[in-house]
Amino acid sequence: MATCRFCDNSLIIGQSTCYSSECQSFLATACTKVLKCGHRCGGIKDESECLPCLYWCTTSDMTVLKQRHDDVCVICFTSSISAAPSIQLACGHVLHLHCTKRVIAARWDGPRITFRFTLCPLCQKAMEHPLLTDILKPIRILYDEVKRMALTRLKYDGLQNTESISTPGAPFYQDPEGFSINKYAYYICFQCQKPYFGGEARCDEQDFVENHKKEDFVCARCSQSNSQICAKHGIDYLEYKCRYCCSMARFHCFGTTHFCDACHTNHTHLTQLPKDKLPRCPAGPVGKQLEGSACPLGISHPPTGDEFALGCGLCNDLMSF
């Protein structure tokens, strides 16, 4: 008895596909060619080259694939490769086209920009295929921008020759690009939709970040932190006051908050305090109320609990508390 080429439902003789909406949508994009071995091509309509035979036929005069027709798609994990039109990536692995496009369109999980979704799930190499070029184009542009920012930040922090990059056998040996993108966290500004530096990735605590709305992630250019944008260096190297005391911030965490060393160590306690329970200027680290009226920073600034930019770190010689 004839069966649907995608779902194996029984068919009337002469049909190739059942009338389910899903299978009909697959039929619209599926290649209609028959390979030399007699099996249908499992690829996409109008590709310059057909997908090699999913049944590993050696008579098809094509390279044998790394996967078979009955192997599950490693993106959806619900159906076999032959159950939907599929593509062979440059790395050689085969995935459902619609699954691959869905993953790319969904982008990364959570607010922090990551690019693992652009990698083959099986070998972690960059996904490349002519049918993915258009959907990947804006992602590649974003990656290049984040890479530029991360490498510049790496140089600014003096970490170009850190052991993770310079030591043979280290995770990022001779890979400053990979190290910097892994080390630093970048977010998409809710207002301008551009990437901005949000601190080190190790501070990107999942529970804290998940409790923030997407509206909370705003770059210095768009924020209400009274920041003066440096005409020479822009916003990338603005130095901030610690949100919880009158010290210069050393950490930028969660994409939203600046801390000094001491407040960063005790951030769990501080971030849960109501604003009216925070010390007033002059405020010491970890919620300590200092005596007198002179601010340790020697400046006028908004109340404790508000973000405030002190100026460009490349232009100023600022002293911490």
Backbone as numpy.savetxt, mean C-alpha at the origin, in Angstrom:
# Nx Ny Nz CAx CAy CAz Cx Cy Cz
-22.39 -36.37 -22.02 -23.24 -35.18 -22.02 -22.35 -33.93 -22.02
-22.73 -32.94 -22.82 -21.95 -31.70 -22.89 -22.11 -30.90 -21.60
-21.04 -30.24 -21.20 -21.06 -29.42 -19.99 -20.54 -28.02 -20.28
-20.95 -27.06 -19.46 -20.50 -25.67 -19.59 -18.99 -25.60 -19.44
-18.34 -24.84 -20.28 -16.87 -24.74 -20.25 -16.37 -24.08 -18.98
-17.25 -23.40 -18.25 -16.81 -22.70 -17.04 -17.28 -23.38 -15.75
-18.55 -23.78 -15.68 -19.08 -24.30 -14.41 -19.43 -25.78 -14.43
-19.30 -26.44 -15.58 -19.57 -27.88 -15.72 -21.05 -28.24 -15.59
-21.95 -27.26 -15.67 -23.38 -27.58 -15.70 -23.71 -28.29 -17.01
-24.71 -29.14 -16.98 -25.11 -29.87 -18.19 -25.68 -28.91 -19.23
-25.41 -29.22 -20.50 -25.85 -28.36 -21.59 -26.61 -29.15 -22.64
-27.38 -28.44 -23.41 -28.00 -29.02 -24.59 -26.91 -29.16 -25.65
-26.94 -30.21 -26.40 -25.92 -30.43 -27.43 -25.85 -29.22 -28.36
-24.63 -28.76 -28.60 -24.42 -27.60 -29.46 -24.07 -26.34 -28.70
-24.37 -26.34 -27.40 -24.01 -25.19 -26.58 -22.61 -25.38 -25.99
-21.95 -24.26 -25.65 -20.64 -24.34 -24.99 -20.68 -23.74 -23.59
-21.71 -22.93 -23.34 -21.79 -22.23 -22.06 -23.24 -22.20 -21.57
-23.41 -22.33 -20.26 -24.76 -22.27 -19.70 -25.26 -20.82 -19.70
-26.50 -20.62 -19.26 -27.10 -19.29 -19.33 -27.01 -18.51 -18.02
-26.20 -18.97 -17.07 -26.04 -18.20 -15.84 -25.38 -16.87 -16.17
-25.73 -15.84 -15.42 -25.19 -14.50 -15.71 -23.67 -14.47 -15.59
-23.13 -15.22 -14.63 -21.68 -15.23 -14.45 -20.98 -15.87 -15.64
-21.45 -17.02 -16.06 -20.82 -17.70 -17.19 -20.99 -16.92 -18.48
-22.11 -16.24 -18.64 -22.31 -15.42 -19.82 -21.36 -14.22 -19.83
-21.07 -13.67 -18.65 -20.12 -12.56 -18.58 -18.71 -13.05 -18.90
-18.39 -14.27 -18.47 -17.08 -14.84 -18.81 -16.98 -15.10 -20.31
-18.07 -15.56 -20.90 -18.08 -15.86 -22.33 -17.77 -14.62 -23.16
-18.21 -13.46 -22.68 -18.01 -12.21 -23.42 -16.53 -11.85 -23.55
-15.70 -12.32 -22.63 -14.27 -11.97 -22.67 -13.38 -13.17 -23.00
-13.95 -14.36 -23.06 -13.15 -15.57 -23.26 -12.70 -15.74 -24.70
-11.52 -16.29 -24.86 -11.01 -16.62 -26.19 -11.87 -17.74 -26.78
-12.16 -17.66 -28.06 -13.01 -18.66 -28.71 -12.21 -19.67 -29.54
-10.90 -19.53 -29.52 -10.06 -20.40 -30.35 -9.89 -21.78 -29.72
-9.62 -22.74 -30.60 -9.31 -24.11 -30.18 -7.84 -24.36 -30.48
-7.11 -24.87 -29.50 -5.68 -25.12 -29.66 -5.45 -26.35 -30.54
-4.21 -26.55 -30.97 -3.89 -27.68 -31.84 -4.17 -29.03 -31.18
-4.11 -29.05 -29.85 -4.35 -30.30 -29.13 -5.83 -30.64 -29.06
-6.69 -29.68 -29.42 -8.13 -29.91 -29.40 -8.84 -29.28 -28.22
-8.10 -28.81 -27.23 -8.72 -28.14 -26.08 -8.97 -26.66 -26.39
-9.98 -26.11 -25.74 -10.26 -24.68 -25.89 -9.15 -23.87 -25.23
-8.87 -22.71 -25.79 -7.95 -21.78 -25.14 -8.63 -21.23 -23.89
-7.92 -21.22 -22.78 -8.49 -20.72 -21.52 -8.21 -19.26 -21.28
-7.71 -18.59 -22.32 -7.31 -17.19 -22.16 -8.39 -16.19 -22.53
-7.93 -15.02 -22.99 -8.81 -13.88 -23.23 -8.96 -13.62 -24.72
-10.14 -13.20 -25.11 -10.43 -12.90 -26.51 -9.48 -11.85 -27.07
-9.02 -12.07 -28.29 -8.20 -11.13 -29.06 -6.79 -10.92 -28.51
-6.30 -11.82 -27.66 -4.89 -11.73 -27.26 -4.02 -12.08 -28.46
-2.83 -11.49 -28.53 -1.93 -11.76 -29.66 -1.46 -13.21 -29.65
-1.33 -13.80 -28.46 -0.95 -15.21 -28.33 -1.91 -15.90 -27.37
-2.32 -17.09 -27.73 -3.22 -17.84 -26.86 -2.50 -18.32 -25.61
-3.25 -18.51 -24.56 -2.73 -19.11 -23.34 -2.35 -20.56 -23.64
-1.18 -21.04 -23.20 -0.82 -22.44 -23.40 -1.90 -23.37 -22.84
-1.95 -24.58 -23.31 -2.99 -25.51 -22.91 -2.98 -25.75 -21.41
-4.16 -25.58 -20.80 -4.29 -25.77 -19.36 -4.26 -27.24 -18.96
-4.30 -28.13 -19.96 -4.28 -29.57 -19.68 -2.89 -30.17 -19.88
-1.89 -29.29 -20.07 -0.49 -29.70 -20.22 -0.27 -30.59 -21.45
-1.00 -30.33 -22.48 -0.82 -31.11 -23.71 0.49 -30.71 -24.38
1.32 -31.68 -24.70 2.60 -31.39 -25.36 2.43 -31.23 -26.86
1.27 -31.58 -27.37 1.03 -31.47 -28.81 0.58 -30.07 -29.21
0.47 -29.18 -28.22 -0.03 -27.84 -28.53 1.07 -26.91 -29.03
2.32 -27.42 -29.08 3.46 -26.62 -29.54 3.63 -25.35 -28.72
3.30 -25.43 -27.44 3.43 -24.27 -26.56 4.17 -24.66 -25.29
4.67 -23.67 -24.59 5.33 -23.90 -23.32 4.33 -24.47 -22.32
4.75 -25.50 -21.58 3.88 -26.09 -20.57 3.76 -25.13 -19.39
2.54 -24.90 -18.93 2.29 -23.97 -17.83 2.74 -24.54 -16.49
2.84 -23.65 -15.49 3.20 -24.06 -14.14 1.99 -24.60 -13.38
0.79 -24.34 -13.92 -0.44 -24.78 -13.27 -1.33 -25.51 -14.27
-2.23 -26.34 -13.75 -3.16 -27.09 -14.59 -4.56 -26.49 -14.53
-5.41 -26.99 -15.40 -6.78 -26.49 -15.49 -7.56 -26.64 -14.19
-7.25 -27.70 -13.42 -8.02 -27.95 -12.19 -7.37 -27.36 -10.94
-6.25 -26.65 -11.10 -5.66 -25.94 -9.96 -6.54 -24.73 -9.62
-6.67 -24.44 -8.35 -7.52 -23.34 -7.92 -6.84 -21.99 -8.22
-7.63 -20.99 -8.54 -7.09 -19.63 -8.69 -6.66 -19.17 -7.30
-5.41 -18.74 -7.17 -4.88 -18.40 -5.84 -5.29 -17.01 -5.37
-6.17 -16.35 -6.11 -6.75 -15.10 -5.62 -8.12 -15.36 -4.99
-8.99 -16.02 -5.72 -10.34 -16.25 -5.19 -10.43 -17.51 -4.34
-9.61 -18.51 -4.64 -9.62 -19.79 -3.92 -11.00 -20.45 -3.89
-11.83 -20.14 -4.87 -13.17 -20.73 -4.90 -13.42 -21.55 -6.15
-12.65 -21.35 -7.19 -12.86 -22.10 -8.43 -11.54 -22.34 -9.14
-11.55 -23.29 -10.05 -10.33 -23.65 -10.77 -9.98 -22.59 -11.81
-8.78 -22.68 -12.30 -8.31 -21.72 -13.31 -9.20 -21.77 -14.55
-9.63 -22.96 -14.92 -10.43 -23.10 -16.14 -11.86 -22.61 -15.98
-12.24 -22.22 -14.76 -13.62 -21.79 -14.51 -13.88 -20.35 -14.91
-12.86 -19.65 -15.40 -13.01 -18.26 -15.86 -11.85 -17.92 -16.77
-12.03 -16.98 -17.70 -10.94 -16.57 -18.58 -9.73 -16.11 -17.75
-8.56 -16.60 -18.10 -7.37 -16.37 -17.29 -6.23 -15.78 -18.10
-5.25 -15.23 -17.40 -4.07 -14.65 -18.03 -2.82 -15.28 -17.45
-1.77 -15.33 -18.26 -0.46 -15.78 -17.78 0.41 -14.56 -17.56
0.81 -14.31 -16.33 1.65 -13.17 -16.01 3.05 -13.37 -16.57
3.83 -12.30 -16.57 5.20 -12.38 -17.07 6.03 -13.39 -16.29
5.67 -13.61 -15.03 6.39 -14.58 -14.19 6.05 -16.02 -14.55
4.98 -16.21 -15.34 4.59 -17.54 -15.76 3.38 -18.10 -15.06
2.93 -17.49 -13.98 1.78 -18.00 -13.25 0.46 -17.52 -13.88
-0.58 -18.31 -13.67 -1.88 -18.05 -14.29 -2.91 -17.69 -13.22
-3.67 -16.63 -13.49 -4.71 -16.15 -12.58 -5.96 -15.79 -13.38
-7.11 -15.86 -12.73 -8.33 -15.35 -13.38 -8.15 -13.86 -13.66
-8.52 -13.43 -14.85 -8.40 -12.01 -15.18 -9.30 -11.16 -14.29
-10.54 -11.57 -14.09 -11.46 -10.73 -13.31 -11.03 -10.67 -11.85
-10.45 -11.75 -11.32 -9.95 -11.74 -9.94 -8.77 -10.78 -9.81
-7.88 -10.84 -10.78 -6.69 -9.99 -10.75 -7.07 -8.52 -10.81
-8.00 -8.19 -11.70 -8.44 -6.80 -11.81 -9.14 -6.33 -10.54
-9.89 -7.22 -9.91 -10.59 -6.85 -8.67 -9.59 -6.53 -7.56
-8.54 -7.32 -7.44 -7.52 -7.10 -6.41 -6.80 -5.77 -6.64
-6.47 -5.49 -7.88 -5.76 -4.25 -8.20 -6.66 -3.04 -7.94
-7.93 -3.15 -8.33 -8.87 -2.04 -8.12 -9.10 -1.76 -6.64
-9.07 -2.81 -5.82 -9.29 -2.64 -4.37 -8.08 -2.02 -3.68
-6.91 -2.14 -4.31 -5.66 -1.60 -3.78 -5.30 -2.21 -2.43
-4.70 -1.42 -1.54 -4.16 -1.94 -0.29 -5.21 -1.98 0.81
-4.94 -2.82 1.82 -5.80 -2.87 3.01 -5.35 -1.81 4.00
-6.31 -1.12 4.62 -5.97 -0.13 5.63 -5.49 1.17 5.03
-5.18 2.15 5.88 -4.80 3.48 5.40 -3.37 3.59 4.87
-2.45 2.77 5.38 -1.06 2.87 4.95 -0.90 2.33 3.53
-0.20 3.10 2.68 0.03 2.68 1.31 1.01 1.51 1.28
0.59 0.40 0.69 1.48 -0.73 0.46 1.24 -1.22 -0.96
2.16 -2.03 -1.46 2.06 -2.44 -2.86 2.09 -3.95 -3.05
1.86 -4.71 -2.00 1.86 -6.17 -2.13 0.76 -6.66 -3.07
-0.30 -5.90 -3.20 -1.41 -6.31 -4.07 -1.02 -6.29 -5.54
0.11 -5.68 -5.88 0.57 -5.65 -7.27 1.53 -6.80 -7.56
1.76 -7.67 -6.58 2.69 -8.78 -6.75 1.94 -10.08 -6.99
2.54 -10.97 -7.75 1.96 -12.29 -7.97 1.84 -13.01 -6.63
0.68 -13.55 -6.30 0.50 -14.22 -5.01 1.39 -15.45 -4.82
1.88 -16.02 -5.93 2.67 -17.25 -5.84 4.16 -17.01 -5.75
4.68 -16.00 -6.44 6.14 -15.80 -6.45 6.56 -14.41 -5.99
5.62 -13.52 -5.73 5.89 -12.17 -5.24 6.62 -11.27 -6.24
6.60 -11.65 -7.51 7.15 -10.77 -8.54 6.05 -9.83 -9.03
6.45 -8.68 -9.54 5.47 -7.69 -10.00 4.58 -8.29 -11.09
3.27 -8.08 -10.96 2.33 -8.59 -11.96 2.45 -7.75 -13.23
2.69 -8.44 -14.34 2.80 -7.76 -15.63 2.04 -8.55 -16.68
1.21 -7.85 -17.42 0.46 -8.44 -18.53 -0.14 -7.29 -19.32
-0.17 -7.39 -20.65 -0.74 -6.30 -21.47 -2.14 -5.88 -21.05
-2.96 -6.82 -20.59 -4.33 -6.48 -20.20 -4.42 -5.79 -18.84
-3.29 -5.72 -18.13 -3.26 -5.05 -16.83 -2.59 -3.68 -16.91
-2.07 -3.34 -18.07 -1.29 -2.10 -18.21 -2.07 -0.87 -17.77
-3.29 -0.73 -18.26 -4.07 0.48 -17.96 -4.44 0.58 -16.49
-4.87 -0.53 -15.89 -5.30 -0.48 -14.49 -4.11 -0.33 -13.54
-2.92 -0.77 -14.00 -1.72 -0.66 -13.16 -1.01 0.69 -13.32
-1.33 1.42 -14.38 -0.61 2.66 -14.66 -0.63 3.65 -13.49
-1.80 4.00 -12.92 -1.80 4.94 -11.79 -1.09 4.38 -10.56
-1.10 3.05 -10.40 -0.40 2.44 -9.27 1.11 2.59 -9.45
1.59 2.40 -10.66 3.02 2.55 -10.94 3.46 4.00 -10.70
2.62 4.95 -11.08 2.93 6.36 -10.86 3.01 6.65 -9.37
2.05 6.12 -8.61 2.05 6.30 -7.15 3.28 5.65 -6.54
3.63 4.46 -7.02 4.81 3.76 -6.48 6.07 4.59 -6.70
6.23 5.14 -7.89 7.41 5.95 -8.18 7.48 7.17 -7.26
6.33 7.77 -6.96 6.30 8.94 -6.08 6.66 8.55 -4.65
6.08 7.46 -4.16 6.40 7.00 -2.80 7.86 6.57 -2.71
8.35 5.92 -3.74 9.77 5.51 -3.77 10.68 6.72 -3.69
10.36 7.75 -4.47 11.18 8.97 -4.44 11.18 9.59 -3.05
10.01 9.68 -2.45 9.90 10.28 -1.12 10.64 9.45 -0.07
10.49 8.13 -0.16 11.11 7.24 0.83 12.63 7.26 0.72
13.16 7.27 -0.49 14.62 7.30 -0.66 15.19 8.64 -0.19
14.45 9.71 -0.42 14.88 11.03 0.06 14.86 11.06 1.58
13.83 10.48 2.18 13.74 10.41 3.64 14.88 9.56 4.20
15.22 8.49 3.52 16.32 7.61 3.96 17.64 8.40 4.00
17.87 9.21 2.98 19.07 10.03 2.93 19.03 11.10 4.02
17.86 11.70 4.22 17.67 12.73 5.25 17.97 12.18 6.63
17.61 10.91 6.87 17.85 10.26 8.15 19.25 9.67 8.25
20.03 9.76 7.17 21.40 9.24 7.19 21.49 7.73 7.26
20.56 7.04 6.62 20.51 5.58 6.73 20.83 4.87 5.42
21.50 5.57 4.49 21.80 4.94 3.20 22.66 3.70 3.35
23.52 3.68 4.39 24.44 2.56 4.59 24.12 1.75 5.84
22.87 1.77 6.26 22.47 0.98 7.42 22.75 -0.50 7.17
22.91 -1.27 8.25 23.29 -2.68 8.13 22.31 -3.49 7.29
21.05 -3.14 7.35 20.05 -3.88 6.58 20.25 -3.76 5.08
20.98 -2.71 4.66 21.25 -2.49 3.24 22.67 -2.91 2.87
23.63 -2.69 3.76 25.05 -2.88 3.44 25.61 -4.25 3.80
24.89 -5.03 4.60 25.42 -6.32 5.05 24.96 -7.46 4.14
25.90 -8.21 3.55 25.51 -9.36 2.71 24.62 -10.33 3.49
23.54 -10.76 2.85 22.62 -11.67 3.50 21.50 -11.00 4.27
21.61 -9.68 4.47 20.56 -8.94 5.17 19.30 -8.89 4.30
18.13 -8.71 4.91 16.86 -8.74 4.15 16.82 -7.77 2.97
17.46 -6.60 3.11 17.41 -5.60 2.05 18.82 -5.27 1.54
19.67 -6.27 1.47 21.05 -6.06 0.99 21.04 -5.46 -0.41
21.70 -4.30 -0.53 21.80 -3.55 -1.78 20.42 -3.22 -2.37
19.44 -3.06 -1.49 18.08 -2.71 -1.92 17.54 -1.55 -1.09
18.13 -0.35 -1.23 17.64 0.80 -0.46 16.19 1.14 -0.78
15.77 0.87 -2.00 14.38 1.14 -2.39 13.42 0.30 -1.56
13.66 -1.01 -1.50 12.80 -1.89 -0.73 12.85 -1.58 0.76
14.05 -1.28 1.27 14.20 -0.98 2.69 13.43 0.27 3.08
13.58 1.32 2.29 12.94 2.60 2.64 11.42 2.51 2.55
10.89 1.82 1.55 9.44 1.69 1.43 8.89 0.82 2.55
9.68 -0.15 3.01 9.26 -0.99 4.13 9.37 -0.26 5.47
10.35 0.61 5.59 10.61 1.31 6.86 9.63 2.44 7.13
9.32 3.22 6.10 8.50 4.41 6.29 7.05 4.16 5.86
6.15 4.82 6.56 4.72 4.69 6.25 4.23 5.94 5.51
3.56 5.73 4.41 2.98 6.83 3.64 1.48 6.60 3.52
0.74 7.70 3.50 -0.71 7.66 3.45 -1.22 8.57 2.34
-2.44 8.34 1.92 -3.08 9.23 0.95 -3.84 10.30 1.71
-3.52 11.55 1.45 -4.22 12.66 2.10 -5.69 12.64 1.68
-6.57 12.72 2.65 -8.01 12.68 2.37 -8.45 13.85 1.50
-7.78 14.99 1.65 -8.22 16.19 0.94 -7.62 16.32 -0.45
-6.29 16.21 -0.56 -5.66 16.42 -1.87 -5.38 15.12 -2.62
-5.56 13.99 -1.93 -5.37 12.66 -2.53 -3.94 12.41 -3.01
-2.99 13.07 -2.36 -1.58 12.84 -2.66 -0.92 12.11 -1.49
0.15 11.34 -1.77 0.81 10.63 -0.67 1.59 11.58 0.22
1.64 11.26 1.51 2.44 12.07 2.43 3.09 11.17 3.47
4.20 11.63 4.02 4.95 10.87 5.02 4.19 10.84 6.34
4.04 9.62 6.91 3.28 9.48 8.14 4.04 8.83 9.26
5.38 8.79 9.17 6.18 8.21 10.23 6.75 6.86 9.83
7.31 6.16 10.81 7.88 4.85 10.56 6.80 3.78 10.58
6.97 2.79 9.74 5.96 1.74 9.63 5.80 0.96 10.92
6.85 0.89 11.74 6.76 0.14 12.99 5.77 0.79 13.96
5.46 2.06 13.74 4.51 2.76 14.61 3.07 2.65 14.09
2.92 2.00 12.96 1.59 1.91 12.33 0.76 0.83 13.01
0.39 1.08 14.28 -0.33 0.08 15.05 -1.75 -0.10 14.53
-2.09 -1.36 14.25 -3.35 -1.65 13.58 -4.56 -1.17 14.35
-4.60 -1.43 15.66 -5.77 -1.03 16.45 -5.97 0.47 16.44
-4.85 1.22 16.56 -4.96 2.68 16.59 -5.42 3.20 15.23
-4.81 2.70 14.18 -5.14 3.17 12.84 -6.58 2.83 12.46
-7.03 1.64 12.83 -8.39 1.23 12.47 -9.44 2.09 13.16
-9.09 2.70 14.28 -10.03 3.55 15.00 -10.07 4.97 14.46
-9.25 5.25 13.46 -9.26 6.57 12.83 -10.05 6.52 11.53
-10.81 7.56 11.29 -11.54 7.66 10.04 -10.60 8.12 8.94
-10.98 7.84 7.71 -10.14 8.24 6.59 -9.98 9.76 6.53
-10.97 10.48 7.08 -10.89 11.94 7.10 -9.76 12.44 8.00
-9.27 11.57 8.90 -8.20 11.97 9.82 -6.84 12.04 9.15
-6.70 11.38 8.01 -5.39 11.32 7.35 -5.26 12.48 6.37
-4.60 13.53 6.86 -4.47 14.78 6.10 -3.01 15.23 6.14
-2.47 15.60 5.00 -1.07 16.04 4.93 -0.92 17.43 5.52
0.33 17.83 5.76 0.60 19.13 6.37 0.09 20.28 5.51
0.14 20.12 4.21 -0.31 21.19 3.32 -1.80 21.46 3.48
-2.57 20.41 3.74 -4.02 20.54 3.84 -4.53 20.63 5.27
-3.68 20.36 6.25 -4.14 20.31 7.64 -4.31 21.70 8.22
-4.92 21.74 9.40 -5.11 22.99 10.12 -4.08 23.11 11.25
-2.83 22.70 10.97 -1.80 22.69 12.01 -0.99 23.98 12.04
-1.50 25.04 11.41 -0.82 26.33 11.39 0.59 26.24 10.81
0.79 25.28 9.90 2.12 25.08 9.34 2.42 26.08 8.24
3.65 26.57 8.25 4.13 27.44 7.20 4.91 26.59 6.20
4.39 26.44 5.01 5.04 25.58 4.02 6.35 26.21 3.57
7.42 25.41 3.62 8.73 25.91 3.21 8.76 26.12 1.70
9.13 27.32 1.29 9.15 27.64 -0.13 10.20 26.82 -0.87
11.24 26.40 -0.16 12.34 25.67 -0.78 12.15 24.16 -0.73
11.70 23.65 0.43 11.64 22.20 0.63 10.22 21.64 0.72
9.21 22.49 0.64 7.84 22.01 0.69 7.44 21.51 2.07
6.64 20.43 2.11 6.10 19.93 3.38 6.83 18.70 3.91
7.72 18.12 3.10 8.30 16.83 3.47 9.17 16.88 4.70
9.73 18.05 5.03 10.68 18.11 6.15 10.25 19.09 7.24
8.95 19.31 7.34 8.45 20.15 8.42 8.70 19.46 9.76
9.15 20.23 10.73 9.35 19.72 12.09 8.15 20.15 12.93
7.72 19.27 13.82 6.51 19.52 14.61 6.79 19.52 16.10
5.94 20.23 16.80 5.89 20.16 18.26 5.20 18.84 18.63
5.64 18.23 19.72 4.94 17.05 20.23 3.50 17.44 20.56
2.56 16.61 20.18 1.16 16.94 20.42 0.83 16.99 21.92
1.61 16.27 22.74 1.24 16.11 24.15 2.14 16.85 25.14
3.16 17.56 24.65 3.98 18.37 25.55 4.72 19.43 24.75
5.48 20.28 25.46 6.21 21.36 24.81 7.63 20.91 24.45
7.73 19.85 23.68 9.00 19.34 23.17 8.91 19.23 21.66
10.05 19.16 21.03 10.06 18.94 19.60 9.76 17.46 19.32
8.92 17.20 18.36 8.55 15.82 18.03 9.67 15.10 17.31
9.83 13.83 17.63 10.81 12.98 16.95 10.14 11.84 16.19
8.86 11.65 16.45 8.14 10.56 15.81 6.84 11.08 15.18
6.54 10.56 14.02 5.26 10.86 13.36 4.58 9.52 13.17
3.52 9.28 13.90 2.91 7.96 13.94 1.45 7.96 13.47
1.06 6.80 12.95 -0.33 6.55 12.55 -0.79 7.47 11.42
0.14 8.25 10.87 -0.24 9.18 9.82 -0.93 10.42 10.32
-1.05 10.56 11.66 -1.84 11.66 12.21 -1.18 12.40 13.36
-0.24 11.78 14.07 0.18 12.29 15.38 1.69 12.38 15.52
2.17 13.51 16.08 3.59 13.72 16.34 3.89 13.58 17.83
4.98 12.86 18.14 5.39 12.62 19.53 6.86 12.95 19.74
7.21 13.36 20.97 8.60 13.39 21.38 8.97 11.97 21.83
10.24 11.73 22.20 10.67 10.39 22.58 9.85 9.83 23.75
9.74 10.63 24.83 9.07 10.14 26.04 7.59 9.89 25.81
6.93 10.82 25.13 5.49 10.65 24.89 5.23 9.50 23.91
6.15 9.29 23.00 6.02 8.17 22.07 6.07 6.85 22.82
6.97 6.75 23.79 7.08 5.53 24.59 5.80 5.25 25.38
5.13 6.33 25.80 3.91 6.20 26.61 2.65 6.59 25.84
2.68 6.39 24.54 1.58 6.89 23.71 0.24 6.22 24.02
0.26 4.96 24.45 -1.01 4.27 24.73 -1.82 5.01 25.79
-1.13 5.47 26.83 -1.80 6.22 27.90 -2.23 7.60 27.42
-1.34 8.31 26.74 -1.61 9.69 26.36 -2.73 9.81 25.33
-2.77 8.93 24.38 -3.77 9.04 23.31 -5.19 8.76 23.81
-5.30 8.20 25.00 -6.62 7.92 25.55 -7.11 8.99 26.53
-6.24 9.96 26.82 -6.63 11.03 27.75 -7.54 12.04 27.07
-8.60 12.49 27.74 -9.42 13.58 27.19 -8.55 14.83 27.08
-8.87 15.67 26.14 -8.05 16.86 25.91 -7.99 17.76 27.15
-9.07 17.82 27.92 -9.07 18.69 29.09 -8.25 18.12 30.25
-7.75 16.91 30.10 -6.91 16.31 31.13 -5.42 16.44 30.80
-5.11 16.99 29.65 -3.71 17.18 29.26 -3.15 18.43 29.93
-1.83 18.47 30.22 -1.23 19.65 30.85 -1.24 20.84 29.91
-1.32 22.03 30.48 -1.26 23.25 29.69 0.20 23.69 29.54
0.48 24.53 28.57 1.83 25.07 28.40 2.21 25.90 29.64
3.36 25.66 30.23 4.43 24.74 29.82 4.14 23.30 30.22
4.17 22.41 29.24 3.84 21.01 29.47 5.08 20.14 29.31
5.34 19.30 30.29 6.44 18.35 30.21 5.99 17.04 29.59
6.93 16.18 29.23 6.59 14.90 28.62 5.73 14.02 29.53
4.97 13.15 28.91 4.15 12.14 29.58 3.14 12.78 30.54
2.54 13.89 30.13 1.46 14.50 30.89 1.86 15.28 32.11
3.13 15.68 32.23 3.59 16.42 33.41 3.33 17.91 33.25
2.72 18.51 34.25 2.48 19.95 34.24 3.70 20.65 34.84
4.37 21.50 34.05 5.55 22.22 34.54 5.12 23.50 35.25
5.99 23.97 36.10 5.72 25.22 36.82 6.10 26.42 35.96
5.57 27.57 36.31 5.89 28.79 35.59 5.01 29.00 34.38
5.44 29.94 33.53 4.64 30.28 32.35 5.44 30.27 31.06
6.76 30.08 31.15 7.61 30.12 29.96 7.59 28.77 29.24
7.29 28.79 27.97 7.29 27.57 27.16 8.73 27.13 26.90
9.09 25.87 27.11 10.44 25.38 26.84 10.88 25.59 25.40
9.92 25.66 24.49 10.26 25.88 23.09 10.45 27.36 22.77
10.04 28.21 23.69 10.20 29.65 23.49 9.30 30.21 22.42
8.16 29.60 22.21 7.25 30.05 21.16 5.82 30.06 21.68
4.95 30.70 20.91 3.52 30.66 21.19 2.91 29.59 20.30
2.07 28.75 20.88 1.52 27.64 20.09 0.12 27.28 20.58
-0.62 26.50 19.82 -1.97 26.08 20.22 -1.93 25.22 21.48
-3.08 24.96 22.08 -3.14 24.14 23.31 -2.59 22.73 23.10
-2.13 22.13 24.20 -1.67 20.75 24.16 -2.79 19.86 23.63
-2.43 18.96 22.74 -3.43 18.09 22.12 -3.69 18.44 20.67
-3.17 19.62 20.25 -3.30 20.03 18.85 -1.97 19.84 18.13
-2.04 19.55 16.85 -0.83 19.46 16.03 -0.33 20.87 15.72
1.01 21.02 15.70 1.57 22.34 15.40 2.95 22.18 14.76
3.12 22.79 13.58 4.39 22.72 12.86 5.30 23.87 13.29
6.57 23.54 13.56 7.54 24.53 14.00 8.29 25.18 12.85
8.36 24.50 11.73 9.09 25.04 10.60 9.83 23.94 9.86
10.58 24.30 8.85 11.30 23.33 8.02 12.55 22.85 8.73
12.70 21.53 8.85 13.85 20.96 9.52 15.15 21.16 8.78
15.09 21.34 7.47 16.31 21.56 6.70 16.76 23.01 6.79
15.86 23.88 7.15 16.19 25.30 7.22 16.48 25.76 8.65
15.90 25.08 9.62 16.02 25.52 11.01 16.94 24.64 11.83
17.53 25.21 12.84 18.33 24.46 13.80 17.54 24.44 15.10
16.60 23.49 15.17 15.68 23.45 16.30 16.23 22.57 17.42
15.97 22.98 18.66 16.41 22.23 19.83 15.20 21.56 20.48
15.37 20.31 20.90 14.27 19.62 21.58 14.32 19.90 23.07
13.23 19.65 23.73 13.09 19.91 25.17 13.99 18.97 25.98
